[in-house]
Amino acid sequence: MYGVGTFTAVDTSGARPVHVRFLWLKTDTSTPRWEQAMSIDGGETWDTNWTMDFERASADA
C-alpha cells in the first residue's frame, strides 16, 4: 500500500517473546502518523500503545 511503512521485530519481555510493530501511515501527506504496537500471541492481535502525529515544518522556519 502506498504511503504506509511497516516494520516488525521480535523482542522479549522477561523470557516471553513479544512481537513489535511500527507503522508509518500517510507518508505521502504533510501529516504522517507513527504507531507502535505489541503482540503477545504471535501477531494474531495487536495492542497499539503509542501514536505520534507529525506536521511538516514550513520551509521558511
C-alpha distance matrix in Angstrom:
0.0 3.8 6.4 6.0 8.4 10.0 13.6 16.1 19.8 23.0 25.8 29.1 31.0 34.6 34.5 31.5 28.1 25.3 21.6 19.9 16.3 15.1 12.0 11.4 9.9 10.3 10.8 11.0 13.9 17.4 17.1 14.5 15.0 15.6 16.3 18.3 19.0 21.5 22.1 25.6 24.9 22.8 19.4 20.4 20.5 19.5 21.7 20.0 23.0 21.9 19.8 20.2 19.4 19.8 21.2 21.7 25.4 27.3 28.2 31.8 31.8
3.8 0.0 3.8 5.6 8.4 11.2 14.6 17.7 21.4 24.8 27.4 30.8 32.7 36.3 36.4 33.7 30.2 27.4 23.7 21.6 17.8 15.9 12.6 10.8 9.3 8.4 8.2 7.7 11.0 14.5 14.8 12.6 13.9 15.1 16.6 19.1 20.5 23.3 24.5 28.1 27.8 25.6 22.3 23.5 23.3 21.8 23.6 21.4 24.0 22.3 19.8 19.4 18.1 17.9 18.8 18.8 22.4 24.1 24.8 28.4 28.7
6.4 3.8 0.0 3.8 6.9 10.2 13.5 16.9 20.5 24.0 26.1 29.5 31.1 34.7 35.3 32.6 29.4 26.3 22.8 20.1 16.4 13.9 10.4 7.8 6.1 5.0 4.5 4.9 7.9 11.2 11.2 8.8 10.4 11.8 13.9 16.7 18.6 21.7 23.4 27.1 27.3 25.4 22.0 23.5 22.8 20.7 21.9 19.3 21.5 19.4 16.7 15.9 14.5 14.1 15.1 15.3 19.0 20.9 21.9 25.4 25.4
6.0 5.6 3.8 0.0 3.8 6.6 10.0 13.2 16.9 20.3 22.5 25.8 27.4 31.1 31.5 28.8 25.6 22.5 19.0 16.4 12.7 10.4 7.0 5.5 4.7 6.2 6.2 8.3 10.8 13.5 12.6 9.4 9.5 9.8 11.1 13.5 15.1 18.1 19.7 23.4 23.6 21.6 18.3 19.9 19.3 17.2 18.6 16.2 18.5 16.8 14.6 14.6 14.0 14.3 16.2 16.9 20.5 23.0 24.1 27.6 27.1
8.4 8.4 6.9 3.8 0.0 3.8 6.7 10.2 13.7 17.3 19.5 23.0 24.8 28.4 28.8 26.3 22.9 20.1 16.6 13.9 10.4 8.1 5.6 4.8 6.7 9.1 7.9 10.7 13.2 15.3 14.4 10.7 10.4 9.4 10.5 12.0 13.8 16.4 18.1 21.6 22.1 19.9 16.9 19.2 18.8 16.5 17.9 15.7 17.7 16.0 14.4 14.4 14.7 14.9 17.2 17.7 21.1 23.8 24.7 28.2 27.4
10.0 11.2 10.2 6.6 3.8 0.0 3.8 6.7 10.4 13.8 16.2 19.6 21.6 25.2 25.3 22.7 19.3 16.5 12.9 10.6 7.1 5.9 4.7 6.5 8.7 11.9 11.4 14.3 16.6 18.6 17.1 13.3 12.0 10.0 9.7 10.2 11.1 13.2 14.6 18.0 18.5 16.1 13.2 15.8 15.6 13.5 15.3 13.6 15.8 14.9 14.0 15.0 16.1 17.0 19.8 20.7 23.9 26.9 27.9 31.3 30.3
13.6 14.6 13.5 10.0 6.7 3.8 0.0 3.8 7.1 10.7 13.0 16.6 18.8 22.2 22.4 20.2 16.7 14.1 10.8 8.3 5.7 5.1 6.4 8.5 11.6 14.9 13.9 17.1 19.3 20.8 19.2 15.4 13.8 11.0 10.4 9.6 10.6 12.0 13.5 16.6 17.5 15.0 12.8 16.0 15.9 13.7 15.2 13.9 15.4 14.6 14.6 15.7 17.4 18.2 21.2 22.0 25.0 28.2 29.0 32.3 30.9
16.1 17.7 16.9 13.2 10.2 6.7 3.8 0.0 3.8 7.1 9.8 13.4 15.8 19.1 19.0 16.6 13.0 10.7 7.2 5.6 4.5 6.3 8.7 11.7 14.5 18.0 17.5 20.7 22.7 24.2 22.4 18.6 16.4 13.3 11.7 9.8 9.6 9.8 10.7 13.4 14.2 11.5 9.9 13.4 13.7 11.9 13.7 13.3 14.9 14.9 15.8 17.5 19.8 21.0 24.3 25.4 28.2 31.5 32.5 35.7 34.1
19.8 21.4 20.5 16.9 13.7 10.4 7.1 3.8 0.0 3.8 6.5 10.1 13.0 16.0 15.7 13.8 10.2 8.5 5.9 5.3 6.6 8.9 12.0 14.9 17.9 21.5 20.8 24.1 26.0 27.3 25.3 21.6 19.3 15.9 14.1 11.4 10.9 9.9 10.5 12.3 13.6 10.9 10.5 14.3 14.8 13.2 14.7 14.8 15.7 16.1 17.7 19.5 22.2 23.4 26.8 27.9 30.5 33.9 34.8 37.9 36.1
23.0 24.8 24.0 20.3 17.3 13.8 10.7 7.1 3.8 0.0 3.8 7.0 10.1 12.9 12.1 10.2 6.6 5.7 4.5 6.0 8.8 11.7 15.0 18.2 21.0 24.7 24.3 27.7 29.4 30.6 28.4 24.7 22.2 18.6 16.4 13.2 11.8 9.6 9.4 10.1 11.6 9.1 10.0 13.7 14.4 13.2 14.6 15.5 16.2 17.4 19.5 21.8 24.7 26.3 29.8 31.1 33.6 37.1 38.2 41.1 39.1
25.8 27.4 26.1 22.5 19.5 16.2 13.0 9.8 6.5 3.8 0.0 3.8 7.0 9.7 9.7 8.5 5.8 5.2 6.2 7.0 10.5 12.9 16.6 19.6 22.7 26.4 25.9 29.4 30.9 31.6 29.3 25.7 23.0 19.3 16.9 13.4 12.2 9.7 10.2 10.3 12.8 11.3 12.4 15.9 16.0 14.4 14.9 15.8 15.6 16.8 19.4 21.7 24.9 26.5 30.1 31.5 33.8 37.4 38.5 41.2 38.9
29.1 30.8 29.5 25.8 23.0 19.6 16.6 13.4 10.1 7.0 3.8 0.0 3.8 6.0 6.1 5.4 4.4 5.3 8.2 9.6 13.4 16.0 19.6 22.8 25.7 29.4 29.1 32.8 34.0 34.6 32.1 28.6 25.7 22.0 19.3 15.6 14.0 10.9 11.0 9.8 12.6 12.1 13.9 16.9 16.8 15.6 15.6 17.0 16.4 18.2 21.3 23.8 27.2 29.0 32.7 34.4 36.5 40.1 41.4 44.0 41.5
31.0 32.7 31.1 27.4 24.8 21.6 18.8 15.8 13.0 10.1 7.0 3.8 0.0 3.8 5.9 5.3 6.4 6.5 10.0 11.1 14.9 17.3 20.8 24.0 26.7 30.4 30.4 34.1 35.0 35.3 32.5 29.3 26.1 22.5 19.6 15.8 14.1 10.9 11.3 9.7 13.1 13.5 15.2 17.7 17.0 15.6 14.9 16.5 15.3 17.4 20.9 23.5 27.1 29.2 33.0 34.9 36.9 40.6 42.1 44.5 41.8
34.6 36.3 34.7 31.1 28.4 25.2 22.2 19.1 16.0 12.9 9.7 6.0 3.8 0.0 3.8 5.6 8.2 9.7 13.3 14.8 18.5 21.0 24.6 27.7 30.4 34.1 34.1 37.8 38.7 39.0 36.2 33.0 29.8 26.2 23.3 19.6 17.9 14.6 14.5 12.3 15.3 16.0 18.2 20.5 20.0 19.0 18.3 20.0 18.8 20.9 24.5 27.0 30.7 32.7 36.5 38.4 40.2 43.9 45.4 47.7 44.9
34.5 36.4 35.3 31.5 28.8 25.3 22.4 19.0 15.7 12.1 9.7 6.1 5.9 3.8 0.0 3.8 6.6 9.4 12.9 15.2 19.0 21.8 25.4 28.7 31.3 35.1 35.1 38.7 39.8 40.5 37.8 34.5 31.3 27.7 24.8 21.0 19.0 15.4 14.6 11.9 14.2 14.5 17.3 19.5 19.7 19.3 19.3 21.5 20.8 23.1 26.5 29.1 32.7 34.7 38.5 40.2 42.3 46.0 47.3 49.8 47.2
31.5 33.7 32.6 28.8 26.3 22.7 20.2 16.6 13.8 10.2 8.5 5.4 5.3 5.6 3.8 0.0 3.8 6.4 9.9 12.6 16.3 19.4 22.7 26.2 28.6 32.5 32.7 36.2 37.4 38.2 35.5 32.1 28.9 25.4 22.2 18.6 16.1 12.4 11.0 8.1 10.4 10.9 13.7 15.8 16.0 15.7 16.0 18.4 18.2 20.8 24.1 27.0 30.5 32.7 36.5 38.4 40.7 44.4 45.9 48.4 46.0
28.1 30.2 29.4 25.6 22.9 19.3 16.7 13.0 10.2 6.6 5.8 4.4 6.4 8.2 6.6 3.8 0.0 3.8 6.7 9.7 13.2 16.5 19.8 23.3 25.8 29.6 29.6 33.1 34.5 35.5 33.0 29.5 26.4 22.9 19.9 16.4 14.0 10.4 9.0 7.0 9.0 8.3 10.9 13.6 14.2 13.8 14.7 16.9 17.1 19.4 22.3 25.2 28.4 30.5 34.2 36.0 38.4 42.0 43.4 46.1 43.9
25.3 27.4 26.3 22.5 20.1 16.5 14.1 10.7 8.5 5.7 5.2 5.3 6.5 9.7 9.4 6.4 3.8 0.0 3.8 6.4 9.9 13.2 16.4 19.9 22.3 26.1 26.4 29.9 31.1 32.1 29.4 25.9 22.8 19.3 16.2 12.7 10.2 6.7 5.8 5.1 8.0 7.5 8.9 11.8 11.6 10.5 11.2 13.1 13.5 15.7 18.6 21.5 24.8 27.0 30.7 32.6 35.1 38.7 40.2 42.9 40.7
21.6 23.7 22.8 19.0 16.6 12.9 10.8 7.2 5.9 4.5 6.2 8.2 10.0 13.3 12.9 9.9 6.7 3.8 0.0 3.8 6.8 10.3 13.3 16.9 19.2 23.0 23.2 26.6 28.0 29.3 26.8 23.2 20.3 16.9 14.0 10.8 8.4 5.7 5.0 6.4 8.1 6.3 6.4 10.0 10.1 8.8 10.4 11.8 13.0 14.7 17.0 19.8 22.8 24.8 28.5 30.2 32.9 36.5 37.9 40.8 38.8
19.9 21.6 20.1 16.4 13.9 10.6 8.3 5.6 5.3 6.0 7.0 9.6 11.1 14.8 15.2 12.6 9.7 6.4 3.8 0.0 3.8 6.9 10.2 13.6 16.2 20.0 20.1 23.6 24.8 25.9 23.3 19.8 16.8 13.4 10.6 7.4 5.9 4.7 6.5 9.1 11.2 9.7 8.5 12.0 11.2 8.8 9.6 9.8 10.7 11.7 13.7 16.3 19.2 21.2 24.8 26.5 29.2 32.7 34.2 37.0 35.0
16.3 17.8 16.4 12.7 10.4 7.1 5.7 4.5 6.6 8.8 10.5 13.4 14.9 18.5 19.0 16.3 13.2 9.9 6.8 3.8 0.0 3.8 6.5 10.1 12.5 16.3 16.5 19.9 21.3 22.6 20.1 16.5 13.7 10.5 8.0 5.8 5.2 6.4 8.3 11.6 13.0 11.4 9.0 12.1 11.2 8.4 9.7 8.9 10.6 10.8 11.9 14.2 16.7 18.5 22.0 23.7 26.6 30.0 31.5 34.5 32.7
15.1 15.9 13.9 10.4 8.1 5.9 5.1 6.3 8.9 11.7 12.9 16.0 17.3 21.0 21.8 19.4 16.5 13.2 10.3 6.9 3.8 0.0 3.8 6.8 9.7 13.4 13.3 16.9 18.1 19.1 16.7 13.1 10.5 7.1 5.6 4.6 6.5 9.0 11.6 15.1 16.7 15.1 12.6 15.4 14.1 11.0 11.5 9.4 10.6 9.5 9.7 11.2 13.5 15.0 18.4 20.0 22.9 26.3 27.7 30.7 29.0
12.0 12.6 10.4 7.0 5.6 4.7 6.4 8.7 12.0 15.0 16.6 19.6 20.8 24.6 25.4 22.7 19.8 16.4 13.3 10.2 6.5 3.8 0.0 3.8 6.1 9.8 10.1 13.6 14.8 16.2 13.9 10.2 7.9 5.6 5.1 6.6 8.5 11.6 13.9 17.6 18.6 17.1 14.0 16.3 14.9 12.0 12.7 10.2 12.1 10.6 9.4 10.5 11.8 13.2 16.4 17.9 21.2 24.4 25.9 29.0 27.6
11.4 10.8 7.8 5.5 4.8 6.5 8.5 11.7 14.9 18.2 19.6 22.8 24.0 27.7 28.7 26.2 23.3 19.9 16.9 13.6 10.1 6.8 3.8 0.0 3.8 6.9 6.5 10.1 11.3 12.6 10.8 7.0 5.8 4.7 6.7 9.3 11.8 15.2 17.6 21.3 22.4 20.8 17.7 19.9 18.5 15.6 16.0 13.0 14.5 12.2 10.0 9.7 10.0 10.5 13.3 14.5 17.8 20.9 22.3 25.5 24.4
9.9 9.3 6.1 4.7 6.7 8.7 11.6 14.5 17.9 21.0 22.7 25.7 26.7 30.4 31.3 28.6 25.8 22.3 19.2 16.2 12.5 9.7 6.1 3.8 0.0 3.8 5.4 8.4 9.1 11.1 9.0 5.7 5.0 6.3 8.1 11.3 13.4 17.0 19.1 22.9 23.7 22.4 18.9 20.4 18.9 16.2 16.7 13.7 15.6 13.5 10.6 10.3 9.5 10.4 12.6 14.1 17.8 20.5 22.2 25.4 24.6
10.3 8.4 5.0 6.2 9.1 11.9 14.9 18.0 21.5 24.7 26.4 29.4 30.4 34.1 35.1 32.5 29.6 26.1 23.0 20.0 16.3 13.4 9.8 6.9 3.8 0.0 3.8 5.3 5.5 8.2 6.9 4.8 6.4 9.0 11.4 14.9 17.1 20.7 22.9 26.7 27.3 26.0 22.5 23.8 22.2 19.7 20.1 17.1 18.8 16.4 13.1 12.1 10.0 10.1 11.2 12.3 16.1 18.3 20.0 23.2 22.9
10.8 8.2 4.5 6.2 7.9 11.4 13.9 17.5 20.8 24.3 25.9 29.1 30.4 34.1 35.1 32.7 29.6 26.4 23.2 20.1 16.5 13.3 10.1 6.5 5.4 3.8 0.0 3.8 5.4 7.6 7.5 5.0 7.5 9.3 12.4 15.5 18.1 21.6 23.9 27.6 28.5 26.8 23.5 25.3 24.0 21.4 21.8 18.7 20.1 17.5 14.4 12.8 11.0 10.0 10.9 11.0 14.6 16.9 18.0 21.5 21.2
11.0 7.7 4.9 8.3 10.7 14.3 17.1 20.7 24.1 27.7 29.4 32.8 34.1 37.8 38.7 36.2 33.1 29.9 26.6 23.6 19.9 16.9 13.6 10.1 8.4 5.3 3.8 0.0 3.8 7.1 8.4 7.5 10.6 13.0 15.9 19.1 21.6 25.1 27.2 30.9 31.5 29.8 26.4 27.9 26.8 24.4 25.0 22.0 23.6 21.0 17.7 16.0 13.6 12.2 12.0 11.5 15.1 16.5 17.4 20.9 21.3
13.9 11.0 7.9 10.8 13.2 16.6 19.3 22.7 26.0 29.4 30.9 34.0 35.0 38.7 39.8 37.4 34.5 31.1 28.0 24.8 21.3 18.1 14.8 11.3 9.1 5.5 5.4 3.8 0.0 3.8 5.4 6.1 9.6 12.8 15.9 19.5 22.1 25.8 28.2 31.9 32.7 31.4 27.9 29.3 27.7 25.1 25.2 21.9 23.2 20.3 16.7 14.6 11.6 10.0 9.2 9.1 12.7 14.0 15.5 18.8 19.0
17.4 14.5 11.2 13.5 15.3 18.6 20.8 24.2 27.3 30.6 31.6 34.6 35.3 39.0 40.5 38.2 35.5 32.1 29.3 25.9 22.6 19.1 16.2 12.6 11.1 8.2 7.6 7.1 3.8 0.0 3.8 6.2 9.8 13.0 16.4 20.0 23.0 26.7 29.4 33.2 34.4 33.2 29.8 31.4 29.5 26.6 26.2 22.7 23.3 20.1 16.5 13.6 10.4 7.9 5.9 5.5 9.0 10.4 12.4 15.4 15.4
17.1 14.8 11.2 12.6 14.4 17.1 19.2 22.4 25.3 28.4 29.3 32.1 32.5 36.2 37.8 35.5 33.0 29.4 26.8 23.3 20.1 16.7 13.9 10.8 9.0 6.9 7.5 8.4 5.4 3.8 0.0 3.8 6.7 10.1 13.3 17.0 19.9 23.7 26.5 30.2 31.5 30.6 27.3 28.7 26.6 23.5 22.8 19.2 19.8 16.6 12.9 10.2 6.8 5.2 4.7 6.6 10.1 12.4 15.0 17.6 16.9
14.5 12.6 8.8 9.4 10.7 13.3 15.4 18.6 21.6 24.7 25.7 28.6 29.3 33.0 34.5 32.1 29.5 25.9 23.2 19.8 16.5 13.1 10.2 7.0 5.7 4.8 5.0 7.5 6.1 6.2 3.8 0.0 3.8 6.9 10.3 13.8 16.8 20.5 23.2 27.0 28.2 27.2 23.9 25.5 23.6 20.5 20.1 16.6 17.4 14.3 10.8 8.6 6.2 5.4 7.0 8.6 12.2 15.0 17.0 20.0 19.0
15.0 13.9 10.4 9.5 10.4 12.0 13.8 16.4 19.3 22.2 23.0 25.7 26.1 29.8 31.3 28.9 26.4 22.8 20.3 16.8 13.7 10.5 7.9 5.8 5.0 6.4 7.5 10.6 9.6 9.8 6.7 3.8 0.0 3.8 6.7 10.4 13.3 17.0 19.9 23.6 25.0 24.2 21.0 22.6 20.4 17.1 16.5 12.9 13.6 10.7 7.2 5.7 4.5 6.0 9.0 11.4 14.7 17.8 20.1 22.8 21.4
15.6 15.1 11.8 9.8 9.4 10.0 11.0 13.3 15.9 18.6 19.3 22.0 22.5 26.2 27.7 25.4 22.9 19.3 16.9 13.4 10.5 7.1 5.6 4.7 6.3 9.0 9.3 13.0 12.8 13.0 10.1 6.9 3.8 0.0 3.8 7.0 10.3 13.9 17.0 20.6 22.3 21.4 18.4 20.5 18.4 14.9 14.2 10.7 11.2 8.2 5.6 5.1 6.5 8.1 11.6 13.7 16.6 20.1 22.1 24.8 23.1
16.3 16.6 13.9 11.1 10.5 9.7 10.4 11.7 14.1 16.4 16.9 19.3 19.6 23.3 24.8 22.2 19.9 16.2 14.0 10.6 8.0 5.6 5.1 6.7 8.1 11.4 12.4 15.9 15.9 16.4 13.3 10.3 6.7 3.8 0.0 3.8 6.6 10.4 13.4 17.0 18.8 18.2 15.3 17.2 14.8 11.3 10.4 6.9 7.8 5.7 4.4 6.5 8.9 11.4 15.0 17.4 20.3 23.7 25.8 28.5 26.6
18.3 19.1 16.7 13.5 12.0 10.2 9.6 9.8 11.4 13.2 13.4 15.6 15.8 19.6 21.0 18.6 16.4 12.7 10.8 7.4 5.8 4.6 6.6 9.3 11.3 14.9 15.5 19.1 19.5 20.0 17.0 13.8 10.4 7.0 3.8 0.0 3.8 7.1 10.5 13.9 16.0 15.6 13.1 15.5 13.2 9.5 8.5 5.7 6.1 5.1 6.4 9.1 12.1 14.5 18.2 20.4 23.1 26.7 28.6 31.2 29.1
19.0 20.5 18.6 15.1 13.8 11.1 10.6 9.6 10.9 11.8 12.2 14.0 14.1 17.9 19.0 16.1 14.0 10.2 8.4 5.9 5.2 6.5 8.5 11.8 13.4 17.1 18.1 21.6 22.1 23.0 19.9 16.8 13.3 10.3 6.6 3.8 0.0 3.8 6.9 10.4 12.4 12.3 9.9 12.0 9.6 5.9 5.1 3.9 5.6 7.1 9.0 12.3 15.2 17.9 21.6 23.9 26.7 30.2 32.2 34.9 32.8
21.5 23.3 21.7 18.1 16.4 13.2 12.0 9.8 9.9 9.6 9.7 10.9 10.9 14.6 15.4 12.4 10.4 6.7 5.7 4.7 6.4 9.0 11.6 15.2 17.0 20.7 21.6 25.1 25.8 26.7 23.7 20.5 17.0 13.9 10.4 7.1 3.8 0.0 3.8 6.8 9.4 9.6 8.2 10.5 8.5 5.5 5.3 6.5 7.5 9.8 12.5 15.8 18.8 21.5 25.2 27.5 30.1 33.7 35.6 38.3 36.1
22.1 24.5 23.4 19.7 18.1 14.6 13.5 10.7 10.5 9.4 10.2 11.0 11.3 14.5 14.6 11.0 9.0 5.8 5.0 6.5 8.3 11.6 13.9 17.6 19.1 22.9 23.9 27.2 28.2 29.4 26.5 23.2 19.9 17.0 13.4 10.5 6.9 3.8 0.0 3.8 5.6 6.2 5.3 7.3 6.0 4.8 6.3 9.0 10.6 13.4 15.8 19.2 22.1 24.8 28.4 30.7 33.5 37.0 38.9 41.6 39.6
25.6 28.1 27.1 23.4 21.6 18.0 16.6 13.4 12.3 10.1 10.3 9.8 9.7 12.3 11.9 8.1 7.0 5.1 6.4 9.1 11.6 15.1 17.6 21.3 22.9 26.7 27.6 30.9 31.9 33.2 30.2 27.0 23.6 20.6 17.0 13.9 10.4 6.8 3.8 0.0 3.8 5.8 7.1 8.5 7.9 8.1 9.0 12.1 13.2 16.3 19.1 22.5 25.5 28.2 31.9 34.2 36.9 40.5 42.4 45.0 42.9
24.9 27.8 27.3 23.6 22.1 18.5 17.5 14.2 13.6 11.6 12.8 12.6 13.1 15.3 14.2 10.4 9.0 8.0 8.1 11.2 13.0 16.7 18.6 22.4 23.7 27.3 28.5 31.5 32.7 34.4 31.5 28.2 25.0 22.3 18.8 16.0 12.4 9.4 5.6 3.8 0.0 3.8 5.6 5.8 6.7 8.5 10.7 14.0 15.8 18.8 21.2 24.7 27.4 30.1 33.7 35.9 38.9 42.4 44.2 47.0 45.1
22.8 25.6 25.4 21.6 19.9 16.1 15.0 11.5 10.9 9.1 11.3 12.1 13.5 16.0 14.5 10.9 8.3 7.5 6.3 9.7 11.4 15.1 17.1 20.8 22.4 26.0 26.8 29.8 31.4 33.2 30.6 27.2 24.2 21.4 18.2 15.6 12.3 9.6 6.2 5.8 3.8 0.0 3.8 5.7 7.9 9.2 12.0 14.7 16.7 19.2 21.3 24.4 27.0 29.4 32.9 34.9 37.9 41.3 42.8 45.8 44.0
19.4 22.3 22.0 18.3 16.9 13.2 12.8 9.9 10.5 10.0 12.4 13.9 15.2 18.2 17.3 13.7 10.9 8.9 6.4 8.5 9.0 12.6 14.0 17.7 18.9 22.5 23.5 26.4 27.9 29.8 27.3 23.9 21.0 18.4 15.3 13.1 9.9 8.2 5.3 7.1 5.6 3.8 0.0 3.8 5.4 6.5 9.9 12.1 14.7 16.9 18.5 21.7 24.0 26.4 29.8 31.8 35.0 38.3 39.9 43.0 41.3
20.4 23.5 23.5 19.9 19.2 15.8 16.0 13.4 14.3 13.7 15.9 16.9 17.7 20.5 19.5 15.8 13.6 11.8 10.0 12.0 12.1 15.4 16.3 19.9 20.4 23.8 25.3 27.9 29.3 31.4 28.7 25.5 22.6 20.5 17.2 15.5 12.0 10.5 7.3 8.5 5.8 5.7 3.8 0.0 3.8 6.9 10.4 13.1 16.1 18.6 20.1 23.4 25.5 28.2 31.5 33.7 37.0 40.2 42.0 45.1 43.5
20.5 23.3 22.8 19.3 18.8 15.6 15.9 13.7 14.8 14.4 16.0 16.8 17.0 20.0 19.7 16.0 14.2 11.6 10.1 11.2 11.2 14.1 14.9 18.5 18.9 22.2 24.0 26.8 27.7 29.5 26.6 23.6 20.4 18.4 14.8 13.2 9.6 8.5 6.0 7.9 6.7 7.9 5.4 3.8 0.0 3.8 6.9 9.9 12.9 15.6 17.2 20.7 22.8 25.8 29.2 31.7 34.9 38.1 40.2 43.0 41.4
19.5 21.8 20.7 17.2 16.5 13.5 13.7 11.9 13.2 13.2 14.4 15.6 15.6 19.0 19.3 15.7 13.8 10.5 8.8 8.8 8.4 11.0 12.0 15.6 16.2 19.7 21.4 24.4 25.1 26.6 23.5 20.5 17.1 14.9 11.3 9.5 5.9 5.5 4.8 8.1 8.5 9.2 6.5 6.9 3.8 0.0 3.8 6.2 9.3 11.9 13.5 17.1 19.4 22.4 25.9 28.4 31.4 34.8 36.9 39.7 37.8
21.7 23.6 21.9 18.6 17.9 15.3 15.2 13.7 14.7 14.6 14.9 15.6 14.9 18.3 19.3 16.0 14.7 11.2 10.4 9.6 9.7 11.5 12.7 16.0 16.7 20.1 21.8 25.0 25.2 26.2 22.8 20.1 16.5 14.2 10.4 8.5 5.1 5.3 6.3 9.0 10.7 12.0 9.9 10.4 6.9 3.8 0.0 3.8 6.1 9.3 11.5 15.2 17.9 21.1 24.7 27.5 30.3 33.7 36.1 38.5 36.5
20.0 21.4 19.3 16.2 15.7 13.6 13.9 13.3 14.8 15.5 15.8 17.0 16.5 20.0 21.5 18.4 16.9 13.1 11.8 9.8 8.9 9.4 10.2 13.0 13.7 17.1 18.7 22.0 21.9 22.7 19.2 16.6 12.9 10.7 6.9 5.7 3.9 6.5 9.0 12.1 14.0 14.7 12.1 13.1 9.9 6.2 3.8 0.0 3.8 6.0 7.7 11.5 14.1 17.3 20.9 23.8 26.5 29.9 32.3 34.8 32.7
23.0 24.0 21.5 18.5 17.7 15.8 15.4 14.9 15.7 16.2 15.6 16.4 15.3 18.8 20.8 18.2 17.1 13.5 13.0 10.7 10.6 10.6 12.1 14.5 15.6 18.8 20.1 23.6 23.2 23.3 19.8 17.4 13.6 11.2 7.8 6.1 5.6 7.5 10.6 13.2 15.8 16.7 14.7 16.1 12.9 9.3 6.1 3.8 0.0 3.8 7.0 10.6 13.8 17.0 20.6 23.6 25.9 29.5 31.9 34.1 31.7
21.9 22.3 19.4 16.8 16.0 14.9 14.6 14.9 16.1 17.4 16.8 18.2 17.4 20.9 23.1 20.8 19.4 15.7 14.7 11.7 10.8 9.5 10.6 12.2 13.5 16.4 17.5 21.0 20.3 20.1 16.6 14.3 10.7 8.2 5.7 5.1 7.1 9.8 13.4 16.3 18.8 19.2 16.9 18.6 15.6 11.9 9.3 6.0 3.8 0.0 3.8 7.0 10.4 13.4 17.1 19.9 22.1 25.8 28.2 30.3 27.9
19.8 19.8 16.7 14.6 14.4 14.0 14.6 15.8 17.7 19.5 19.4 21.3 20.9 24.5 26.5 24.1 22.3 18.6 17.0 13.7 11.9 9.7 9.4 10.0 10.6 13.1 14.4 17.7 16.7 16.5 12.9 10.8 7.2 5.6 4.4 6.4 9.0 12.5 15.8 19.1 21.2 21.3 18.5 20.1 17.2 13.5 11.5 7.7 7.0 3.8 0.0 3.8 6.8 10.0 13.6 16.6 19.1 22.6 25.1 27.3 25.1
20.2 19.4 15.9 14.6 14.4 15.0 15.7 17.5 19.5 21.8 21.7 23.8 23.5 27.0 29.1 27.0 25.2 21.5 19.8 16.3 14.2 11.2 10.5 9.7 10.3 12.1 12.8 16.0 14.6 13.6 10.2 8.6 5.7 5.1 6.5 9.1 12.3 15.8 19.2 22.5 24.7 24.4 21.7 23.4 20.7 17.1 15.2 11.5 10.6 7.0 3.8 0.0 3.8 6.5 10.1 13.1 15.3 18.9 21.5 23.6 21.3
19.4 18.1 14.5 14.0 14.7 16.1 17.4 19.8 22.2 24.7 24.9 27.2 27.1 30.7 32.7 30.5 28.4 24.8 22.8 19.2 16.7 13.5 11.8 10.0 9.5 10.0 11.0 13.6 11.6 10.4 6.8 6.2 4.5 6.5 8.9 12.1 15.2 18.8 22.1 25.5 27.4 27.0 24.0 25.5 22.8 19.4 17.9 14.1 13.8 10.4 6.8 3.8 0.0 3.8 7.0 10.3 12.9 16.1 18.9 21.1 19.2
19.8 17.9 14.1 14.3 14.9 17.0 18.2 21.0 23.4 26.3 26.5 29.0 29.2 32.7 34.7 32.7 30.5 27.0 24.8 21.2 18.5 15.0 13.2 10.5 10.4 10.1 10.0 12.2 10.0 7.9 5.2 5.4 6.0 8.1 11.4 14.5 17.9 21.5 24.8 28.2 30.1 29.4 26.4 28.2 25.8 22.4 21.1 17.3 17.0 13.4 10.0 6.5 3.8 0.0 3.8 6.7 9.2 12.6 15.2 17.5 15.7
21.2 18.8 15.1 16.2 17.2 19.8 21.2 24.3 26.8 29.8 30.1 32.7 33.0 36.5 38.5 36.5 34.2 30.7 28.5 24.8 22.0 18.4 16.4 13.3 12.6 11.2 10.9 12.0 9.2 5.9 4.7 7.0 9.0 11.6 15.0 18.2 21.6 25.2 28.4 31.9 33.7 32.9 29.8 31.5 29.2 25.9 24.7 20.9 20.6 17.1 13.6 10.1 7.0 3.8 0.0 3.8 6.3 9.2 12.2 14.3 13.0
21.7 18.8 15.3 16.9 17.7 20.7 22.0 25.4 27.9 31.1 31.5 34.4 34.9 38.4 40.2 38.4 36.0 32.6 30.2 26.5 23.7 20.0 17.9 14.5 14.1 12.3 11.0 11.5 9.1 5.5 6.6 8.6 11.4 13.7 17.4 20.4 23.9 27.5 30.7 34.2 35.9 34.9 31.8 33.7 31.7 28.4 27.5 23.8 23.6 19.9 16.6 13.1 10.3 6.7 3.8 0.0 3.8 6.5 8.8 11.5 10.6
25.4 22.4 19.0 20.5 21.1 23.9 25.0 28.2 30.5 33.6 33.8 36.5 36.9 40.2 42.3 40.7 38.4 35.1 32.9 29.2 26.6 22.9 21.2 17.8 17.8 16.1 14.6 15.1 12.7 9.0 10.1 12.2 14.7 16.6 20.3 23.1 26.7 30.1 33.5 36.9 38.9 37.9 35.0 37.0 34.9 31.4 30.3 26.5 25.9 22.1 19.1 15.3 12.9 9.2 6.3 3.8 0.0 3.8 6.4 8.3 6.9
27.3 24.1 20.9 23.0 23.8 26.9 28.2 31.5 33.9 37.1 37.4 40.1 40.6 43.9 46.0 44.4 42.0 38.7 36.5 32.7 30.0 26.3 24.4 20.9 20.5 18.3 16.9 16.5 14.0 10.4 12.4 15.0 17.8 20.1 23.7 26.7 30.2 33.7 37.0 40.5 42.4 41.3 38.3 40.2 38.1 34.8 33.7 29.9 29.5 25.8 22.6 18.9 16.1 12.6 9.2 6.5 3.8 0.0 3.8 5.2 5.4
28.2 24.8 21.9 24.1 24.7 27.9 29.0 32.5 34.8 38.2 38.5 41.4 42.1 45.4 47.3 45.9 43.4 40.2 37.9 34.2 31.5 27.7 25.9 22.3 22.2 20.0 18.0 17.4 15.5 12.4 15.0 17.0 20.1 22.1 25.8 28.6 32.2 35.6 38.9 42.4 44.2 42.8 39.9 42.0 40.2 36.9 36.1 32.3 31.9 28.2 25.1 21.5 18.9 15.2 12.2 8.8 6.4 3.8 0.0 3.8 5.6
31.8 28.4 25.4 27.6 28.2 31.3 32.3 35.7 37.9 41.1 41.2 44.0 44.5 47.7 49.8 48.4 46.1 42.9 40.8 37.0 34.5 30.7 29.0 25.5 25.4 23.2 21.5 20.9 18.8 15.4 17.6 20.0 22.8 24.8 28.5 31.2 34.9 38.3 41.6 45.0 47.0 45.8 43.0 45.1 43.0 39.7 38.5 34.8 34.1 30.3 27.3 23.6 21.1 17.5 14.3 11.5 8.3 5.2 3.8 0.0 3.8
31.8 28.7 25.4 27.1 27.4 30.3 30.9 34.1 36.1 39.1 38.9 41.5 41.8 44.9 47.2 46.0 43.9 40.7 38.8 35.0 32.7 29.0 27.6 24.4 24.6 22.9 21.2 21.3 19.0 15.4 16.9 19.0 21.4 23.1 26.6 29.1 32.8 36.1 39.6 42.9 45.1 44.0 41.3 43.5 41.4 37.8 36.5 32.7 31.7 27.9 25.1 21.3 19.2 15.7 13.0 10.6 6.9 5.4 5.6 3.8 0.0
